[in-house]
């Protein structure tokens, strides 16, 4: 069994704090959009649109809000709306 050093614990705490702050930011985006409108997030140069979409989907899951999103790679834009998934064939298990 290995023990964590103080430096490793401090690094883990810093990463957890950073992740919580990021999640809080994306939760604000999800709560700002009403069911009949769409939201758009523009990515900065250091952000990947798919990473932004993943964070947005994580925040929606935490909030318990179903969303649909699309990614425009060239425009570096993520568009999302509060909708339920269309009925039909279930998604494949990964």
Buried (B, 14 or more C-beta within 10 A) or exposed (E): EEEEEEEEEEEEEEEEEEEEEEBEEBBEBBEEBEEEEBBEBEBEEEBEBEEBBBBBBBBBEEBEBEBBBEBEEEEBBBBBBBEEEEEEEEEEEE
